[in-house]
Amino acid sequence: NQSDEMKYYATLACQLRIMWLDVNENPADKFNPDGIVTRAEFGTAFSRLIFWGKVGNWKWKEWYVPHLQALKDVGIMKKIDEPFMEELRWYVMLMMKRSTK
């Protein structure tokens, strides 16, 4: 039930290996564009977008740690100790604003 624009950008995000990857960086089994996004998921995707391959995934359950730490190191994320909290739109907007500096 997504718009053609949403389908295009979702496909592009997958093709560019920015979103919807599992811990081994393979396409994830599930795709839910309407689902809740956690700080770990958003931070990983945002890190991949900003640092483009300079931050790798860990191959165990804490795959998001290097991504969140990289964002914290440059001042984009301030709080990384609760990676599975629900990400809020205004937090995302604030982090995107910080990334322009």
C-alpha positions as CSV (number, residue, x, y, z in Angstrom):
1,N,0.0,0.0,0.0
2,Q,3.0,2.3,-0.4
3,S,3.2,5.1,-3.0
4,D,5.4,4.7,-6.0
5,E,7.8,7.2,-4.6
6,M,8.1,5.3,-1.3
7,K,8.7,2.0,-3.2
8,Y,11.4,3.7,-5.3
9,Y,13.3,5.1,-2.3
10,A,12.9,1.9,-0.3
11,T,14.4,-0.1,-3.2
12,L,17.2,2.4,-3.6
13,A,18.0,2.3,0.1
14,C,18.3,-1.5,-0.1
15,Q,20.4,-1.4,-3.3
16,L,22.8,1.2,-1.7
17,R,23.1,-1.1,1.3
18,I,21.9,1.6,3.7
19,M,18.8,0.0,5.2
20,W,17.2,-3.4,5.8
21,L,20.3,-5.5,6.1
22,D,20.9,-8.2,8.7
23,V,23.9,-8.4,10.9
24,N,25.9,-10.0,8.1
25,E,25.0,-7.1,5.8
26,N,22.7,-9.3,3.7
27,P,19.2,-8.3,2.8
28,A,17.0,-8.7,5.9
29,D,14.2,-11.3,5.9
30,K,11.5,-8.8,6.8
31,F,10.7,-5.4,5.4
32,N,8.3,-3.2,7.4
33,P,8.3,0.5,6.3
34,D,5.5,1.3,8.6
35,G,7.1,-0.2,11.7
36,I,8.6,1.5,14.7
37,V,12.3,2.4,14.2
38,T,14.7,2.0,17.1
39,R,17.7,4.2,17.8
40,A,19.9,1.2,16.8
41,E,18.2,0.9,13.4
42,F,18.1,4.6,12.7
43,G,21.6,5.2,13.9
44,T,23.0,2.3,11.8
45,A,21.3,3.5,8.6
46,F,22.3,7.1,9.3
47,S,25.9,6.1,10.0
48,R,26.0,4.1,6.7
49,L,24.7,7.1,4.8
50,I,27.2,9.6,6.4
51,F,30.3,7.5,6.7
52,W,29.7,5.3,3.7
53,G,31.6,2.1,4.5
54,K,34.1,3.6,7.0
55,V,32.1,2.0,9.9
56,G,31.5,-1.7,9.7
57,N,28.9,-3.9,11.3
58,W,29.9,-6.3,14.1
59,K,29.0,-9.9,13.4
60,W,27.2,-10.5,16.7
61,K,24.1,-9.2,18.5
62,E,25.4,-5.7,19.1
63,W,25.9,-4.8,15.4
64,Y,24.7,-1.2,16.0
65,V,27.4,-0.3,18.5
66,P,30.1,1.0,16.1
67,H,27.5,3.0,14.2
68,L,26.1,4.7,17.2
69,Q,29.5,5.4,18.6
70,A,30.6,7.0,15.3
71,L,27.6,9.3,15.4
72,K,28.3,10.2,19.0
73,D,32.0,10.9,18.3
74,V,31.1,13.6,15.8
75,G,28.3,15.1,18.0
76,I,25.3,13.9,16.0
77,M,23.9,11.5,18.7
78,K,24.2,12.4,22.3
79,K,22.5,9.4,23.9
80,I,23.5,5.9,22.8
81,D,23.0,3.8,25.9
82,E,19.4,2.9,25.1
83,P,19.7,1.5,21.5
84,F,16.2,-0.1,21.5
85,M,14.2,2.9,22.5
86,E,11.7,4.0,19.9
87,E,13.1,6.8,17.8
88,L,11.0,9.9,17.7
89,R,10.6,12.1,14.6
90,W,11.9,15.3,16.4
91,Y,15.0,13.4,17.5
92,V,15.7,12.3,13.9
93,M,15.2,15.9,12.7
94,L,17.6,17.2,15.4
95,M,20.2,14.6,14.4
96,M,19.9,15.5,10.8
97,K,20.4,19.1,11.6
98,R,23.5,18.3,13.7
99,S,24.9,16.3,10.7
100,T,25.0,19.5,8.6
101,K,27.6,21.0,10.9
